[in-house]
Amino acid sequence: MFSKRFETSGKSFSKSHKVSKSSSSFNRDSGVSKRRHESRHWRPTTASTATAGDDTVMGNHLTSAIVTLVVGAEQRLFAAHEDVLCSSPFFLNALRNTYMDPATKRIALPDEEPEIFSSVLEFLYKGDYFPRLMHNKRHNSWELEPPTGEEQGTVESTVYHHGVDGDLLKDTVIYCAATKYGLDELKKLALRKQGLQSGIQCSTILASARYAYANTPDNDSKLRAHYLALIIRSRSTFKRSGTMQLEMYNGGTQLFFDLFVALCNHVDDISSAQSTPRSNRHL
C-alpha cells in the first residue's frame, strides 16, 4: 500500500519525497547493456529468498550461452545467460520458437522499455532490483534502501513510457512486465515496493492505474485493488483533481466502474459500523 504521507490539497501528494531521473541499465558483471550505467555497490539481498547474485547459486547458469536482447524503439542491446533467462516461461518459449534468431541467439523486444528490462534482468540475476527492498528489524517494517555514494539523488519512482508518451510509476510497469514474463516473485516484489512510494501526482497515478488495467488479466486483481484503495484513501485530493474529472468524463475503462463499486462497498462498511450497537462491536 502507498504511504499515508499524502497531502490533501493541491494537485499532487507529499512533495517531501524528492527524486530525480535515472537512466541506469544493468551491470556488466551479470546481464549487461551495451550502455554501461553507474556503478552499484551490491550486498546480498534481503528482499527475497533468491540470492541470485551469489556465485554458489548462479555458478552453473553463468557458463551457459549468451543471448543478445534488442530492447525498445532505440534497439538498446542487452546480454544475458540463456539459463538465467529460461527461469522465465516467456523467454524459455522465446528461445525455442520464433522470437529468436537461431543463428545469433538474438531476441527482439521492440515494445519493452530499456530501463524496465534492465530491472527485470537485475531481478533474474540478483533476486531484487534497484533500489533494493530492505527489512527494518527495529520497526519490523519494509523500506527502500537509500542510495549511497554515486547513487545519491538518482532514485526515480517514475519512468517515461514511450507507449503512453508520459510518466508511469516504475514499479507498476515492472509488475506488468513480470506478468508478461511469468515472474510471480517479481510481481510480489514490485507491488510491495510500489506501496512505499509517495510524492506522486494525481495524473501519474491515474495514468499508471489505466496502464495496470490494460496490462494485467482480469483475474489478477492485486495491482488493480492497490490503485482502488489508494484513490479511495486519498479521495479528498482526487475530489479536487481536474485530472480525475477529465478522466471520468472520458471514461471508457473498467477502472472507474471498479472504483464506483469499491466506493459503494466502503460506504456500506462505514454505514454498517455506525449502525452496529457499540456493545456488539467487540464481539
Summary of the structure (lengths in Angstrom):
residues: 283
radius of gyration: 20.8
end to end distance: 28.4
largest distance: 74.6
contacts: 810
relative contact order: 0.14
helix: 43%
strand: 13%
